[in-house]
């Protein structure tokens, strides 16, 4: 019998399972848990995860941005929420964000940037 080290991930995150869904990190899972508690308290109406957004310029798809969460509020507003750490704010991500903000200036996109206390 051989024993092997668990593979390290690109950003040293630890994938998590909660409520039957796989999350890329503890931060993302904890944020999903918080969103669910907000939904149960009726402060938000619904939430979806891993929402793809195609970034198109002049009818040409440039790239795709996959946002961690899309949140719907009782008043009809929708916001994109992205759980980020320092390690995941890469140059590619920054470029995609600039493109997203240029193409969709009226869409609310919040970056959830917090630390987990263990």
Backbone atoms as SQL, in Angstrom:
CREATE TABLE atoms (id INTEGER PRIMARY KEY, chain TEXT, resi INTEGER, resn TEXT, atom TEXT, x REAL, y REAL, z REAL);
INSERT INTO atoms VALUES
  (1, 'A', 1, 'UNK', 'N', 0.847, -1.166, 0.000),
  (2, 'A', 1, 'UNK', 'CA', 0.000, 0.000, 0.000),
  (3, 'A', 1, 'UNK', 'C', 0.897, 1.235, 0.000),
  (4, 'A', 2, 'UNK', 'N', 0.574, 2.189, -0.882),
  (5, 'A', 2, 'UNK', 'CA', 1.346, 3.422, -0.929),
  (6, 'A', 2, 'UNK', 'C', 0.516, 4.585, -0.424),
  (7, 'A', 3, 'UNK', 'N', 1.193, 5.488, 0.199),
  (8, 'A', 3, 'UNK', 'CA', 0.547, 6.682, 0.716),
  (9, 'A', 3, 'UNK', 'C', 1.039, 7.862, -0.087),
  (10, 'A', 4, 'UNK', 'N', 0.127, 8.741, -0.471),
  (11, 'A', 4, 'UNK', 'CA', 0.550, 9.910, -1.247),
  (12, 'A', 4, 'UNK', 'C', 0.048, 11.188, -0.592),
  (13, 'A', 5, 'UNK', 'N', 0.822, 12.231, -0.770),
  (14, 'A', 5, 'UNK', 'CA', 0.449, 13.544, -0.256),
  (15, 'A', 5, 'UNK', 'C', -0.739, 14.063, -1.051),
  (16, 'A', 6, 'UNK', 'N', -1.692, 14.735, -0.397),
  (17, 'A', 6, 'UNK', 'CA', -2.754, 15.378, -1.168),
  (18, 'A', 6, 'UNK', 'C', -2.146, 16.436, -2.083),
  (19, 'A', 7, 'UNK', 'N', -2.672, 16.529, -3.279),
  (20, 'A', 7, 'UNK', 'CA', -2.159, 17.506, -4.234),
  (21, 'A', 7, 'UNK', 'C', -2.444, 18.920, -3.762),
  (22, 'A', 8, 'UNK', 'N', -1.458, 19.774, -3.869),
  (23, 'A', 8, 'UNK', 'CA', -1.674, 21.178, -3.552),
  (24, 'A', 8, 'UNK', 'C', -2.409, 21.824, -4.718),
  (25, 'A', 9, 'UNK', 'N', -3.274, 22.757, -4.385),
  (26, 'A', 9, 'UNK', 'CA', -3.986, 23.463, -5.435),
  (27, 'A', 9, 'UNK', 'C', -3.202, 24.704, -5.832),
  (28, 'A', 10, 'UNK', 'N', -3.615, 25.309, -6.907),
  (29, 'A', 10, 'UNK', 'CA', -2.918, 26.454, -7.470),
  (30, 'A', 10, 'UNK', 'C', -2.759, 27.592, -6.453),
  (31, 'A', 11, 'UNK', 'N', -3.814, 27.833, -5.666),
  (32, 'A', 11, 'UNK', 'CA', -3.783, 28.945, -4.712),
  (33, 'A', 11, 'UNK', 'C', -3.705, 28.468, -3.265),
  (34, 'A', 12, 'UNK', 'N', -3.330, 27.232, -3.044),
  (35, 'A', 12, 'UNK', 'CA', -3.255, 26.618, -1.716),
  (36, 'A', 12, 'UNK', 'C', -4.589, 26.643, -0.976),
  (37, 'A', 13, 'UNK', 'N', -5.674, 26.611, -1.737),
  (38, 'A', 13, 'UNK', 'CA', -6.995, 26.567, -1.124),
  (39, 'A', 13, 'UNK', 'C', -7.379, 25.119, -0.837),
  (40, 'A', 14, 'UNK', 'N', -8.377, 24.951, 0.001),
  (41, 'A', 14, 'UNK', 'CA', -8.851, 23.614, 0.348),
  (42, 'A', 14, 'UNK', 'C', -10.302, 23.496, -0.108),
  (43, 'A', 15, 'UNK', 'N', -10.558, 22.785, -1.215),
  (44, 'A', 15, 'UNK', 'CA', -11.937, 22.625, -1.671),
  (45, 'A', 15, 'UNK', 'C', -12.816, 22.041, -0.560),
  (46, 'A', 16, 'UNK', 'N', -14.058, 22.522, -0.509),
  (47, 'A', 16, 'UNK', 'CA', -14.982, 22.148, 0.553),
  (48, 'A', 16, 'UNK', 'C', -16.304, 21.671, -0.043),
  (49, 'A', 17, 'UNK', 'N', -17.005, 20.827, 0.704),
  (50, 'A', 17, 'UNK', 'CA', -18.341, 20.379, 0.318),
  (51, 'A', 17, 'UNK', 'C', -19.308, 20.886, 1.371),
  (52, 'A', 18, 'UNK', 'N', -20.371, 21.530, 0.915),
  (53, 'A', 18, 'UNK', 'CA', -21.439, 21.966, 1.807),
  (54, 'A', 18, 'UNK', 'C', -22.763, 21.841, 1.070),
  (55, 'A', 19, 'UNK', 'N', -23.719, 21.225, 1.717),
  (56, 'A', 19, 'UNK', 'CA', -25.065, 21.093, 1.163),
  (57, 'A', 19, 'UNK', 'C', -25.044, 20.394, -0.207),
  (58, 'A', 20, 'UNK', 'N', -24.097, 19.482, -0.390),
  (59, 'A', 20, 'UNK', 'CA', -24.004, 18.724, -1.631),
  (60, 'A', 20, 'UNK', 'C', -23.273, 19.422, -2.763),
  (61, 'A', 21, 'UNK', 'N', -22.790, 20.636, -2.536),
  (62, 'A', 21, 'UNK', 'CA', -22.075, 21.388, -3.573),
  (63, 'A', 21, 'UNK', 'C', -20.603, 21.535, -3.199),
  (64, 'A', 22, 'UNK', 'N', -19.749, 21.544, -4.215),
  (65, 'A', 22, 'UNK', 'CA', -18.306, 21.707, -4.015),
  (66, 'A', 22, 'UNK', 'C', -17.953, 23.169, -4.187),
  (67, 'A', 23, 'UNK', 'N', -17.241, 23.698, -3.217),
  (68, 'A', 23, 'UNK', 'CA', -16.781, 25.084, -3.250),
  (69, 'A', 23, 'UNK', 'C', -15.264, 25.083, -3.355),
  (70, 'A', 24, 'UNK', 'N', -14.719, 26.075, -4.036),
  (71, 'A', 24, 'UNK', 'CA', -13.282, 26.121, -4.281),
  (72, 'A', 24, 'UNK', 'C', -12.462, 26.444, -3.035),
  (73, 'A', 25, 'UNK', 'N', -13.099, 27.031, -2.014),
  (74, 'A', 25, 'UNK', 'CA', -12.354, 27.407, -0.816),
  (75, 'A', 25, 'UNK', 'C', -13.287, 27.493, 0.381),
  (76, 'A', 26, 'UNK', 'N', -12.684, 27.572, 1.575),
  (77, 'A', 26, 'UNK', 'CA', -13.470, 27.767, 2.789),
  (78, 'A', 26, 'UNK', 'C', -14.173, 29.117, 2.751),
  (79, 'A', 27, 'UNK', 'N', -13.480, 30.127, 2.259),
  (80, 'A', 27, 'UNK', 'CA', -14.080, 31.463, 2.173),
  (81, 'A', 27, 'UNK', 'C', -15.367, 31.415, 1.349),
  (82, 'A', 28, 'UNK', 'N', -15.274, 30.763, 0.193),
  (83, 'A', 28, 'UNK', 'CA', -16.433, 30.680, -0.694),
  (84, 'A', 28, 'UNK', 'C', -17.564, 29.892, -0.027),
  (85, 'A', 29, 'UNK', 'N', -17.241, 28.791, 0.623),
  (86, 'A', 29, 'UNK', 'CA', -18.256, 27.982, 1.304),
  (87, 'A', 29, 'UNK', 'C', -18.915, 28.776, 2.437),
  (88, 'A', 30, 'UNK', 'N', -18.100, 29.458, 3.242),
  (89, 'A', 30, 'UNK', 'CA', -18.652, 30.244, 4.344),
  (90, 'A', 30, 'UNK', 'C', -19.529, 31.370, 3.824),
  (91, 'A', 31, 'UNK', 'N', -19.165, 31.964, 2.693),
  (92, 'A', 31, 'UNK', 'CA', -19.998, 33.024, 2.122),
  (93, 'A', 31, 'UNK', 'C', -21.327, 32.445, 1.629),
  (94, 'A', 32, 'UNK', 'N', -21.291, 31.254, 1.042),
  (95, 'A', 32, 'UNK', 'CA', -22.530, 30.592, 0.621),
  (96, 'A', 32, 'UNK', 'C', -23.424, 30.302, 1.829),
  (97, 'A', 33, 'UNK', 'N', -22.820, 29.877, 2.926),
  (98, 'A', 33, 'UNK', 'CA', -23.589, 29.630, 4.150),
  (99, 'A', 33, 'UNK', 'C', -24.231, 30.924, 4.653),
  (100, 'A', 34, 'UNK', 'N', -23.477, 32.010, 4.594),
  (101, 'A', 34, 'UNK', 'CA', -24.007, 33.304, 5.022),
  (102, 'A', 34, 'UNK', 'C', -25.150, 33.742, 4.106),
  (103, 'A', 35, 'UNK', 'N', -24.972, 33.571, 2.774),
  (104, 'A', 35, 'UNK', 'CA', -26.041, 33.924, 1.839),
  (105, 'A', 35, 'UNK', 'C', -27.306, 33.117, 2.129),
  (106, 'A', 36, 'UNK', 'N', -27.128, 31.846, 2.422),
  (107, 'A', 36, 'UNK', 'CA', -28.294, 31.008, 2.721),
  (108, 'A', 36, 'UNK', 'C', -29.000, 31.492, 3.989),
  (109, 'A', 37, 'UNK', 'N', -28.245, 31.905, 4.992),
  (110, 'A', 37, 'UNK', 'CA', -28.875, 32.428, 6.213),
  (111, 'A', 37, 'UNK', 'C', -29.601, 33.748, 5.912),
  (112, 'A', 38, 'UNK', 'N', -29.043, 34.565, 5.025),
  (113, 'A', 38, 'UNK', 'CA', -29.710, 35.807, 4.620),
  (114, 'A', 38, 'UNK', 'C', -31.000, 35.506, 3.854),
  (115, 'A', 39, 'UNK', 'N', -30.984, 34.464, 3.026),
  (116, 'A', 39, 'UNK', 'CA', -32.199, 34.067, 2.296),
  (117, 'A', 39, 'UNK', 'C', -33.268, 33.587, 3.263),
  (118, 'A', 40, 'UNK', 'N', -32.867, 32.770, 4.239),
  (119, 'A', 40, 'UNK', 'CA', -33.827, 32.265, 5.214),
  (120, 'A', 40, 'UNK', 'C', -34.403, 33.390, 6.073),
  (121, 'A', 41, 'UNK', 'N', -33.643, 34.451, 6.275),
  (122, 'A', 41, 'UNK', 'CA', -34.116, 35.609, 7.037),
  (123, 'A', 41, 'UNK', 'C', -34.850, 36.615, 6.141),
  (124, 'A', 42, 'UNK', 'N', -35.019, 36.277, 4.852),
  (125, 'A', 42, 'UNK', 'CA', -35.726, 37.104, 3.857),
  (126, 'A', 42, 'UNK', 'C', -35.036, 38.432, 3.549),
  (127, 'A', 43, 'UNK', 'N', -33.751, 38.545, 3.823),
  (128, 'A', 43, 'UNK', 'CA', -33.018, 39.756, 3.457),
  (129, 'A', 43, 'UNK', 'C', -32.550, 39.701, 2.004),
  (130, 'A', 44, 'UNK', 'N', -32.421, 38.491, 1.473),
  (131, 'A', 44, 'UNK', 'CA', -32.236, 38.312, 0.030),
  (132, 'A', 44, 'UNK', 'C', -33.287, 37.317, -0.422),
  (133, 'A', 45, 'UNK', 'N', -33.617, 37.364, -1.715),
  (134, 'A', 45, 'UNK', 'CA', -34.666, 36.485, -2.234),
  (135, 'A', 45, 'UNK', 'C', -34.099, 35.153, -2.712),
  (136, 'A', 46, 'UNK', 'N', -32.935, 35.208, -3.368),
  (137, 'A', 46, 'UNK', 'CA', -32.308, 33.993, -3.900),
  (138, 'A', 46, 'UNK', 'C', -30.827, 34.266, -4.155),
  (139, 'A', 47, 'UNK', 'N', -30.098, 33.191, -4.398),
  (140, 'A', 47, 'UNK', 'CA', -28.706, 33.310, -4.815),
  (141, 'A', 47, 'UNK', 'C', -28.349, 32.108, -5.691),
  (142, 'A', 48, 'UNK', 'N', -27.455, 32.339, -6.642),
  (143, 'A', 48, 'UNK', 'CA', -26.946, 31.297, -7.538),
  (144, 'A', 48, 'UNK', 'C', -25.425, 31.339, -7.462),
  (145, 'A', 49, 'UNK', 'N', -24.792, 30.226, -7.784),
  (146, 'A', 49, 'UNK', 'CA', -23.328, 30.182, -7.718),
  (147, 'A', 49, 'UNK', 'C', -22.728, 29.842, -9.076),
  (148, 'A', 50, 'UNK', 'N', -21.464, 30.218, -9.255),
  (149, 'A', 50, 'UNK', 'CA', -20.690, 29.945, -10.470),
  (150, 'A', 50, 'UNK', 'C', -21.448, 30.392, -11.725),
  (151, 'A', 51, 'UNK', 'N', -21.706, 31.692, -11.793),
  (152, 'A', 51, 'UNK', 'CA', -22.481, 32.279, -12.887),
  (153, 'A', 51, 'UNK', 'C', -21.517, 32.760, -13.975),
  (154, 'A', 52, 'UNK', 'N', -21.619, 32.192, -15.189),
  (155, 'A', 52, 'UNK', 'CA', -20.714, 32.619, -16.266),
  (156, 'A', 52, 'UNK', 'C', -21.222, 33.896, -16.944),
  (157, 'A', 53, 'UNK', 'N', -20.294, 34.797, -17.256),
  (158, 'A', 53, 'UNK', 'CA', -20.605, 36.021, -17.988),
  (159, 'A', 53, 'UNK', 'C', -19.658, 36.072, -19.182),
  (160, 'A', 54, 'UNK', 'N', -20.222, 36.077, -20.378),
  (161, 'A', 54, 'UNK', 'CA', -19.385, 36.202, -21.574),
  (162, 'A', 54, 'UNK', 'C', -19.089, 37.677, -21.802),
  (163, 'A', 55, 'UNK', 'N', -17.835, 38.003, -21.997),
  (164, 'A', 55, 'UNK', 'CA', -17.413, 39.373, -22.257),
  (165, 'A', 55, 'UNK', 'C', -17.208, 39.514, -23.756),
  (166, 'A', 56, 'UNK', 'N', -18.110, 40.260, -24.387),
  (167, 'A', 56, 'UNK', 'CA', -18.172, 40.360, -25.843),
  (168, 'A', 56, 'UNK', 'C', -17.907, 41.806, -26.265),
  (169, 'A', 57, 'UNK', 'N', -17.004, 41.971, -27.216),
  (170, 'A', 57, 'UNK', 'CA', -16.688, 43.281, -27.781),
  (171, 'A', 57, 'UNK', 'C', -16.866, 43.193, -29.288),
  (172, 'A', 58, 'UNK', 'N', -17.664, 44.108, -29.857),
  (173, 'A', 58, 'UNK', 'CA', -17.932, 44.126, -31.309),
  (174, 'A', 58, 'UNK', 'C', -18.387, 42.754, -31.814),
  (175, 'A', 59, 'UNK', 'N', -19.323, 42.147, -31.105),
  (176, 'A', 59, 'UNK', 'CA', -19.879, 40.824, -31.443),
  (177, 'A', 59, 'UNK', 'C', -18.842, 39.704, -31.426),
  (178, 'A', 60, 'UNK', 'N', -17.720, 39.936, -30.791),
  (179, 'A', 60, 'UNK', 'CA', -16.659, 38.931, -30.689),
  (180, 'A', 60, 'UNK', 'C', -16.457, 38.573, -29.220),
  (181, 'A', 61, 'UNK', 'N', -16.606, 37.279, -28.894),
  (182, 'A', 61, 'UNK', 'CA', -16.369, 36.848, -27.517),
  (183, 'A', 61, 'UNK', 'C', -14.883, 36.952, -27.216),
  (184, 'A', 62, 'UNK', 'N', -14.562, 37.754, -26.205),
  (185, 'A', 62, 'UNK', 'CA', -13.171, 37.939, -25.821),
  (186, 'A', 62, 'UNK', 'C', -12.776, 36.907, -24.769),
  (187, 'A', 63, 'UNK', 'N', -13.625, 36.739, -23.753),
  (188, 'A', 63, 'UNK', 'CA', -13.350, 35.780, -22.696),
  (189, 'A', 63, 'UNK', 'C', -14.618, 35.554, -21.883),
  (190, 'A', 64, 'UNK', 'N', -14.496, 34.706, -20.896),
  (191, 'A', 64, 'UNK', 'CA', -15.611, 34.420, -19.995),
  (192, 'A', 64, 'UNK', 'C', -15.144, 34.664, -18.566),
  (193, 'A', 65, 'UNK', 'N', -15.988, 35.328, -17.797),
  (194, 'A', 65, 'UNK', 'CA', -15.737, 35.571, -16.382),
  (195, 'A', 65, 'UNK', 'C', -16.763, 34.744, -15.614),
  (196, 'A', 66, 'UNK', 'N', -16.306, 33.876, -14.724),
  (197, 'A', 66, 'UNK', 'CA', -17.223, 33.080, -13.904),
  (198, 'A', 66, 'UNK', 'C', -17.236, 33.696, -12.513),
  (199, 'A', 67, 'UNK', 'N', -18.385, 34.253, -12.160),
  (200, 'A', 67, 'UNK', 'CA', -18.539, 34.954, -10.886),
  (201, 'A', 67, 'UNK', 'C', -19.046, 33.957, -9.850),
  (202, 'A', 68, 'UNK', 'N', -18.525, 34.069, -8.632),
  (203, 'A', 68, 'UNK', 'CA', -18.885, 33.118, -7.577),
  (204, 'A', 68, 'UNK', 'C', -20.378, 33.100, -7.285),
  (205, 'A', 69, 'UNK', 'N', -21.014, 34.278, -7.145),
  (206, 'A', 69, 'UNK', 'CA', -22.425, 34.311, -6.761),
  (207, 'A', 69, 'UNK', 'C', -23.175, 35.436, -7.472),
  (208, 'A', 70, 'UNK', 'N', -24.425, 35.152, -7.823),
  (209, 'A', 70, 'UNK', 'CA', -25.378, 36.158, -8.271),
  (210, 'A', 70, 'UNK', 'C', -26.458, 36.181, -7.211),
  (211, 'A', 71, 'UNK', 'N', -26.736, 37.367, -6.656),
  (212, 'A', 71, 'UNK', 'CA', -27.653, 37.499, -5.530),
  (213, 'A', 71, 'UNK', 'C', -28.842, 38.352, -5.944),
  (214, 'A', 72, 'UNK', 'N', -30.054, 37.836, -5.680),
  (215, 'A', 72, 'UNK', 'CA', -31.282, 38.572, -5.964),
  (216, 'A', 72, 'UNK', 'C', -31.902, 39.084, -4.674),
  (217, 'A', 73, 'UNK', 'N', -32.324, 40.346, -4.693),
  (218, 'A', 73, 'UNK', 'CA', -32.890, 40.987, -3.516),
  (219, 'A', 73, 'UNK', 'C', -34.407, 41.121, -3.649),
  (220, 'A', 74, 'UNK', 'N', -35.111, 41.250, -2.529),
  (221, 'A', 74, 'UNK', 'CA', -36.568, 41.368, -2.578),
  (222, 'A', 74, 'UNK', 'C', -37.076, 42.541, -3.421),
  (223, 'A', 75, 'UNK', 'N', -36.286, 43.618, -3.533),
  (224, 'A', 75, 'UNK', 'CA', -36.718, 44.774, -4.327),
  (225, 'A', 75, 'UNK', 'C', -36.442, 44.607, -5.824),
  (226, 'A', 76, 'UNK', 'N', -35.924, 43.446, -6.233),
  (227, 'A', 76, 'UNK', 'CA', -35.679, 43.168, -7.640),
  (228, 'A', 76, 'UNK', 'C', -34.242, 43.405, -8.095),
  (229, 'A', 77, 'UNK', 'N', -33.421, 44.033, -7.251),
  (230, 'A', 77, 'UNK', 'CA', -32.016, 44.254, -7.603),
  (231, 'A', 77, 'UNK', 'C', -31.272, 42.930, -7.691),
  (232, 'A', 78, 'UNK', 'N', -30.236, 42.915, -8.507),
  (233, 'A', 78, 'UNK', 'CA', -29.334, 41.773, -8.582),
  (234, 'A', 78, 'UNK', 'C', -27.904, 42.287, -8.475),
  (235, 'A', 79, 'UNK', 'N', -27.068, 41.535, -7.776),
  (236, 'A', 79, 'UNK', 'CA', -25.657, 41.896, -7.630),
  (237, 'A', 79, 'UNK', 'C', -24.796, 40.659, -7.832),
  (238, 'A', 80, 'UNK', 'N', -23.640, 40.870, -8.435),
  (239, 'A', 80, 'UNK', 'CA', -22.641, 39.816, -8.523),
  (240, 'A', 80, 'UNK', 'C', -21.720, 39.954, -7.322),
  (241, 'A', 81, 'UNK', 'N', -21.406, 38.829, -6.681),
  (242, 'A', 81, 'UNK', 'CA', -20.500, 38.823, -5.529),
  (243, 'A', 81, 'UNK', 'C', -19.372, 37.838, -5.802),
  (244, 'A', 82, 'UNK', 'N', -18.162, 38.312, -5.652),
  (245, 'A', 82, 'UNK', 'CA', -16.968, 37.498, -5.904),
  (246, 'A', 82, 'UNK', 'C', -16.151, 37.409, -4.625),
  (247, 'A', 83, 'UNK', 'N', -15.880, 36.203, -4.158),
  (248, 'A', 83, 'UNK', 'CA', -15.065, 35.994, -2.966),
  (249, 'A', 83, 'UNK', 'C', -13.610, 35.909, -3.426),
  (250, 'A', 84, 'UNK', 'N', -12.793, 36.844, -2.951),
  (251, 'A', 84, 'UNK', 'CA', -11.412, 36.919, -3.422),
  (252, 'A', 84, 'UNK', 'C', -10.431, 36.969, -2.268),
  (253, 'A', 85, 'UNK', 'N', -9.271, 36.396, -2.517),
  (254, 'A', 85, 'UNK', 'CA', -8.141, 36.528, -1.606),
  (255, 'A', 85, 'UNK', 'C', -7.030, 37.226, -2.389),
  (256, 'A', 86, 'UNK', 'N', -5.985, 37.583, -1.718),
  (257, 'A', 86, 'UNK', 'CA', -4.861, 38.242, -2.384),
  (258, 'A', 86, 'UNK', 'C', -4.304, 37.349, -3.490),
  (259, 'A', 87, 'UNK', 'N', -4.214, 36.065, -3.223),
  (260, 'A', 87, 'UNK', 'CA', -3.618, 35.127, -4.187),
  (261, 'A', 87, 'UNK', 'C', -4.433, 35.011, -5.468),
  (262, 'A', 88, 'UNK', 'N', -5.749, 35.188, -5.390),
  (263, 'A', 88, 'UNK', 'CA', -6.585, 35.003, -6.582),
  (264, 'A', 88, 'UNK', 'C', -6.802, 36.288, -7.373),
  (265, 'A', 89, 'UNK', 'N', -6.251, 37.391, -6.905),
  (266, 'A', 89, 'UNK', 'CA', -6.331, 38.643, -7.671),
  (267, 'A', 89, 'UNK', 'C', -5.158, 38.704, -8.637),
  (268, 'A', 90, 'UNK', 'N', -5.237, 37.868, -9.654),
  (269, 'A', 90, 'UNK', 'CA', -4.162, 37.720, -10.629),
  (270, 'A', 90, 'UNK', 'C', -4.243, 38.805, -11.706),
  (271, 'A', 91, 'UNK', 'N', -3.190, 38.979, -12.490),
  (272, 'A', 91, 'UNK', 'CA', -3.254, 39.938, -13.606),
  (273, 'A', 91, 'UNK', 'C', -4.376, 39.607, -14.598),
  (274, 'A', 92, 'UNK', 'N', -4.621, 38.334, -14.863),
  (275, 'A', 92, 'UNK', 'CA', -5.714, 37.942, -15.771),
  (276, 'A', 92, 'UNK', 'C', -7.059, 38.349, -15.174),
  (277, 'A', 93, 'UNK', 'N', -7.239, 38.085, -13.874),
  (278, 'A', 93, 'UNK', 'CA', -8.490, 38.488, -13.210),
  (279, 'A', 93, 'UNK', 'C', -8.653, 40.005, -13.294),
  (280, 'A', 94, 'UNK', 'N', -7.588, 40.758, -13.015),
  (281, 'A', 94, 'UNK', 'CA', -7.667, 42.219, -13.067),
  (282, 'A', 94, 'UNK', 'C', -8.043, 42.713, -14.458),
  (283, 'A', 95, 'UNK', 'N', -7.502, 42.090, -15.478),
  (284, 'A', 95, 'UNK', 'CA', -7.837, 42.458, -16.851),
  (285, 'A', 95, 'UNK', 'C', -9.302, 42.154, -17.159),
  (286, 'A', 96, 'UNK', 'N', -9.766, 40.977, -16.749),
  (287, 'A', 96, 'UNK', 'CA', -11.177, 40.629, -16.959),
  (288, 'A', 96, 'UNK', 'C', -12.098, 41.602, -16.231),
  (289, 'A', 97, 'UNK', 'N', -11.695, 42.034, -15.032),
  (290, 'A', 97, 'UNK', 'CA', -12.509, 42.986, -14.275),
  (291, 'A', 97, 'UNK', 'C', -12.582, 44.335, -14.985),
  (292, 'A', 98, 'UNK', 'N', -11.483, 44.805, -15.529),
  (293, 'A', 98, 'UNK', 'CA', -11.492, 46.070, -16.265),
  (294, 'A', 98, 'UNK', 'C', -12.419, 45.975, -17.467),
  (295, 'A', 99, 'UNK', 'N', -12.338, 44.864, -18.176),
  (296, 'A', 99, 'UNK', 'CA', -13.197, 44.651, -19.334),
  (297, 'A', 99, 'UNK', 'C', -14.659, 44.571, -18.913),
  (298, 'A', 100, 'UNK', 'N', -14.956, 43.828, -17.836),
  (299, 'A', 100, 'UNK', 'CA', -16.329, 43.707, -17.341),
  (300, 'A', 100, 'UNK', 'C', -16.885, 45.080, -16.973),
  (301, 'A', 101, 'UNK', 'N', -16.116, 45.861, -16.221),
  (302, 'A', 101, 'UNK', 'CA', -16.592, 47.178, -15.768),
  (303, 'A', 101, 'UNK', 'C', -16.780, 48.135, -16.960),
  (304, 'A', 102, 'UNK', 'N', -15.957, 48.013, -17.996),
  (305, 'A', 102, 'UNK', 'CA', -16.112, 48.854, -19.184),
  (306, 'A', 102, 'UNK', 'C', -17.366, 48.466, -19.973),
  (307, 'A', 103, 'UNK', 'N', -17.634, 47.163, -20.060),
  (308, 'A', 103, 'UNK', 'CA', -18.790, 46.690, -20.825),
  (309, 'A', 103, 'UNK', 'C', -20.104, 46.817, -20.054),
  (310, 'A', 104, 'UNK', 'N', -20.042, 46.707, -18.731),
  (311, 'A', 104, 'UNK', 'CA', -21.259, 46.700, -17.909),
  (312, 'A', 104, 'UNK', 'C', -21.123, 47.673, -16.731),
  (313, 'A', 105, 'UNK', 'N', -21.041, 48.981, -17.007),
  (314, 'A', 105, 'UNK', 'CA', -20.804, 49.937, -15.911),
  (315, 'A', 105, 'UNK', 'C', -21.962, 50.036, -14.907),
  (316, 'A', 106, 'UNK', 'N', -23.157, 49.621, -15.281),
  (317, 'A', 106, 'UNK', 'CA', -24.319, 49.754, -14.396),
  (318, 'A', 106, 'UNK', 'C', -24.622, 48.502, -13.579),
  (319, 'A', 107, 'UNK', 'N', -23.839, 47.451, -13.742),
  (320, 'A', 107, 'UNK', 'CA', -24.059, 46.213, -12.989),
  (321, 'A', 107, 'UNK', 'C', -23.235, 46.269, -11.710),
  (322, 'A', 108, 'UNK', 'N', -23.878, 45.963, -10.589),
  (323, 'A', 108, 'UNK', 'CA', -23.180, 45.971, -9.301),
  (324, 'A', 108, 'UNK', 'C', -22.367, 44.691, -9.151),
  (325, 'A', 109, 'UNK', 'N', -21.078, 44.855, -8.931),
  (326, 'A', 109, 'UNK', 'CA', -20.142, 43.740, -8.778),
  (327, 'A', 109, 'UNK', 'C', -19.351, 43.998, -7.508),
  (328, 'A', 110, 'UNK', 'N', -19.585, 43.190, -6.481),
  (329, 'A', 110, 'UNK', 'CA', -18.915, 43.384, -5.200),
  (330, 'A', 110, 'UNK', 'C', -17.860, 42.319, -4.988),
  (331, 'A', 111, 'UNK', 'N', -16.707, 42.759, -4.521),
  (332, 'A', 111, 'UNK', 'CA', -15.642, 41.828, -4.176),
  (333, 'A', 111, 'UNK', 'C', -15.685, 41.627, -2.667),
  (334, 'A', 112, 'UNK', 'N', -15.892, 40.393, -2.256),
  (335, 'A', 112, 'UNK', 'CA', -15.951, 40.033, -0.847),
  (336, 'A', 112, 'UNK', 'C', -14.537, 39.640, -0.454),
  (337, 'A', 113, 'UNK', 'N', -13.914, 40.482, 0.337),
  (338, 'A', 113, 'UNK', 'CA', -12.503, 40.313, 0.677),
  (339, 'A', 113, 'UNK', 'C', -12.385, 40.243, 2.197),
  (340, 'A', 114, 'UNK', 'N', -12.322, 39.036, 2.719),
  (341, 'A', 114, 'UNK', 'CA', -12.232, 38.901, 4.170),
  (342, 'A', 114, 'UNK', 'C', -11.344, 37.721, 4.522),
  (343, 'A', 115, 'UNK', 'N', -10.922, 37.696, 5.755),
  (344, 'A', 115, 'UNK', 'CA', -10.065, 36.607, 6.248),
  (345, 'A', 115, 'UNK', 'C', -10.887, 35.672, 7.104),
  (346, 'A', 116, 'UNK', 'N', -10.508, 34.432, 7.096),
  (347, 'A', 116, 'UNK', 'CA', -11.139, 33.436, 7.965),
  (348, 'A', 116, 'UNK', 'C', -10.292, 33.308, 9.216),
  (349, 'A', 117, 'UNK', 'N', -10.944, 33.400, 10.340),
  (350, 'A', 117, 'UNK', 'CA', -10.241, 33.196, 11.603),
  (351, 'A', 117, 'UNK', 'C', -10.434, 31.739, 11.993),
  (352, 'A', 118, 'UNK', 'N', -9.350, 31.025, 12.071),
  (353, 'A', 118, 'UNK', 'CA', -9.428, 29.584, 12.388),
  (354, 'A', 118, 'UNK', 'C', -8.925, 29.309, 13.768);
